[in-house]
Amino acid sequence: MDFDFSTPEEAFRKRVRAWLEANVPDDLRGRSFTATRADPEAVQRLRGWQKKMYEAGFVGMDWPPEFGGRGASVLEQIILYEEMARAEAPQFVNRGGVSMLGPTLMAHGTPAQQKRFLPAILTAEEIWCQGFSEPNAGSDLANLQTQAVLEGVHVVVHGQKVWTSMAHVADWCFALVRTDRAAPRHKGITFLLVDMKSPGITVRPLRQLTGEAEFNEVFFDGVRVPAENVVGRVNQGWSVAITTLAYERDLLTFIRHISLRNALQRLVVLAKRTGRGTDPVLRQRIAALAIGEQCLRLNGYRSLTRILRGGAPGPEGSTAKLYWSHLDEELAATACEVIGLYSQLAEGTEWAPDGGQWEFYELLARASGIRAGTSEILRNILGERVLGLPKD
Ligand SMILES: Cc1cc2nc3c(=O)[nH]c(=O)nc-3n(C[C@H](O)[C@H](O)[C@H](O)COP(=O)(O)OP(=O)(O)OC[C@H]3O[C@@H](n4cnc5c(N)ncnc54)[C@H](O)[C@@H]3O)c2cc1C
């Protein structure tokens, strides 16, 4: 791939940089690597930020024009992400919608679904959560038991989801439900779009190690969903879900990598300021992180290029997610050593470096090897589907 930017691309970079400098709100700047999505008020501000970026033409730039994008080039998309990182701008709050459901609907949705749902994904007027995991279906997702029965023009849902990030603030949920109990496990699943305001839905927040309650239990008690909200065909939702998961592991990892880069930049500043950068072992670890970040970035460019040229993310996306989570955990551990005991001080304490964001970062990093597929599962996928090893 050619990394030189053309004159129009450099002009685009200048325009994005100037726009971000003028528009990133002070209270959101620099919060990008730990921006909370648990607090409804913070989410409200982040909705406003995404809408503003959309109006300036920067959300879903790479989407085809018929879906509300402008078919931007790979390089323009990369420039946008780079500049958002440089400006320490917050990420899009509706990233499940923009990076997972949007591409899924473009690939599998009906024209009516695309028309109804895609515009409000881009503007963050409708925030989406992902209702896949259940108490007995995480890694073994095909074991999901939430049941749905077709009744006339509705699908009626009973069951429970868990670890549903942002369900407490989401307007809609894309969920997997079992519509045929007699069929083989992967063949009786349906992909459904559920309005979170529907009667029969109860959301119960779960408090995490960080102290925040960003994910939730979601209970469905006879929830009636219009049958027109089935994506793909009834009982054929597994292949739709594979598309969603591939985008989660590939495209979203590229976006997550931007937060990682911001955190690394801050860590370097801290190492210099505290004098810990002279420690020969810490220097090695920080340099190794910087090299890892470059590898992640270049690998991300490769995947983005394939996706934006019309391809789909493949099982190789698991490499990016796996490597990102390794780096994220290592970055958190290294930061704790650089900062020492002060790393345990939370936001609101005057002695906490970077406003206490490291304490949050370190605790959140414990989840990096679990969410969006655990490291063990990703290694299994790579073993089977990329290396052709015998099945797990
Ligand atoms: C912060 C966070 C946010 C999340 N947000 C969402 C969300 O918005 N929506 C959603 O649907 N889900 C969400 N999840 C759930 C996440 O996808 C699951 O936690 C994950 O898939 C693991 O499932 P589990 O927790 O049931 O663990 P289990 O599947 O029970 O796994 C337990 C352990 O066993 C290992 N293991 C399991 N099977 C195998 C195997 N075959 N070979 C080797 N090792 C194995 C796992 O790697 C893990 O270490 C979130 C999770 C976290 C931590």
The ligand as a MOL file (V3000), in Angstrom:
LIG
                    3D

  0  0  0     0  0            999 V3000
M  V30 BEGIN CTAB
M  V30 COUNTS 53 58 0 0 0
M  V30 BEGIN ATOM
M  V30 1 C -16.9080 -4.8850 29.0700 0
M  V30 2 C -17.7420 -5.8910 28.3490 0
M  V30 3 C -18.7400 -5.4600 27.5020 0
M  V30 4 C -19.5420 -6.3850 26.8360 0
M  V30 5 N -20.5420 -5.9190 26.0230 0
M  V30 6 C -21.3530 -6.8100 25.4060 0
M  V30 7 C -22.4670 -6.3430 24.6090 0
M  V30 8 O -22.6840 -5.1310 24.4610 0
M  V30 9 N -23.2810 -7.2610 24.0470 0
M  V30 10 C -23.0840 -8.6060 24.1720 0
M  V30 11 O -23.8350 -9.3730 23.5900 0
M  V30 12 N -22.0550 -9.0770 24.9340 0
M  V30 13 C -21.2040 -8.2210 25.5620 0
M  V30 14 N -20.1640 -8.6870 26.3400 0
M  V30 15 C -20.0610 -10.1320 26.5610 0
M  V30 16 C -18.8620 -10.8100 25.9140 0
M  V30 17 O -19.0510 -10.9500 24.5390 0
M  V30 18 C -18.7120 -12.1680 26.6290 0
M  V30 19 O -18.3220 -11.8880 27.9630 0
M  V30 20 C -17.6960 -13.0380 25.9660 0
M  V30 21 O -18.1350 -13.4850 24.7300 0
M  V30 22 C -17.3580 -14.2640 26.8570 0
M  V30 23 O -18.5030 -14.9450 27.2280 0
M  V30 24 P -18.7810 -15.3190 28.7630 0
M  V30 25 O -18.6130 -14.0890 29.5720 0
M  V30 26 O -20.0730 -16.0360 28.8220 0
M  V30 27 O -17.6020 -16.3080 29.1770 0
M  V30 28 P -17.5010 -17.8510 28.8640 0
M  V30 29 O -17.8850 -18.0980 27.4490 0
M  V30 30 O -18.2480 -18.6190 29.9060 0
M  V30 31 O -15.9550 -18.1310 28.9990 0
M  V30 32 C -15.3050 -18.2920 30.2610 0
M  V30 33 C -13.8450 -18.6310 30.0210 0
M  V30 34 O -13.7260 -19.8870 29.3250 0
M  V30 35 C -12.9650 -19.7400 28.1340 0
M  V30 36 N -13.5020 -20.6260 27.0880 0
M  V30 37 C -14.8110 -20.7840 26.7850 0
M  V30 38 N -14.9360 -21.6550 25.7530 0
M  V30 39 C -13.6820 -22.0430 25.3950 0
M  V30 40 C -13.1420 -22.9060 24.3910 0
M  V30 41 N -13.9440 -23.5540 23.5290 0
M  V30 42 N -11.7970 -23.0370 24.2990 0
M  V30 43 C -10.9800 -22.3610 25.1660 0
M  V30 44 N -11.4250 -21.5350 26.1570 0
M  V30 45 C -12.7590 -21.3670 26.2600 0
M  V30 46 C -13.1240 -18.2880 27.7650 0
M  V30 47 O -12.0580 -17.8370 26.9350 0
M  V30 48 C -13.1400 -17.5930 29.1190 0
M  V30 49 O -11.8180 -17.4160 29.5730 0
M  V30 50 C -19.3500 -7.7890 27.0240 0
M  V30 51 C -18.3230 -8.2270 27.8760 0
M  V30 52 C -17.5430 -7.2980 28.5470 0
M  V30 53 C -16.4600 -7.8100 29.4660 0
M  V30 END ATOM
M  V30 BEGIN BOND
M  V30 1 1 1 2
M  V30 2 1 2 3
M  V30 3 2 2 52
M  V30 4 2 3 4
M  V30 5 1 4 5
M  V30 6 1 4 50
M  V30 7 2 5 6
M  V30 8 1 6 7
M  V30 9 1 6 13
M  V30 10 2 7 8
M  V30 11 1 7 9
M  V30 12 1 9 10
M  V30 13 2 10 11
M  V30 14 1 10 12
M  V30 15 2 12 13
M  V30 16 1 13 14
M  V30 17 1 14 15
M  V30 18 1 14 50
M  V30 19 1 15 16
M  V30 20 1 16 17
M  V30 21 1 16 18
M  V30 22 1 18 19
M  V30 23 1 18 20
M  V30 24 1 20 21
M  V30 25 1 20 22
M  V30 26 1 22 23
M  V30 27 1 23 24
M  V30 28 2 24 25
M  V30 29 1 24 26
M  V30 30 1 24 27
M  V30 31 1 27 28
M  V30 32 2 28 29
M  V30 33 1 28 30
M  V30 34 1 28 31
M  V30 35 1 31 32
M  V30 36 1 32 33
M  V30 37 1 33 34
M  V30 38 1 33 48
M  V30 39 1 34 35
M  V30 40 1 35 36
M  V30 41 1 35 46
M  V30 42 1 36 37
M  V30 43 1 36 45
M  V30 44 2 37 38
M  V30 45 1 38 39
M  V30 46 1 39 40
M  V30 47 2 39 45
M  V30 48 1 40 41
M  V30 49 2 40 42
M  V30 50 1 42 43
M  V30 51 2 43 44
M  V30 52 1 44 45
M  V30 53 1 46 47
M  V30 54 1 46 48
M  V30 55 1 48 49
M  V30 56 2 50 51
M  V30 57 1 51 52
M  V30 58 1 52 53
M  V30 END BOND
M  V30 END CTAB
M  END
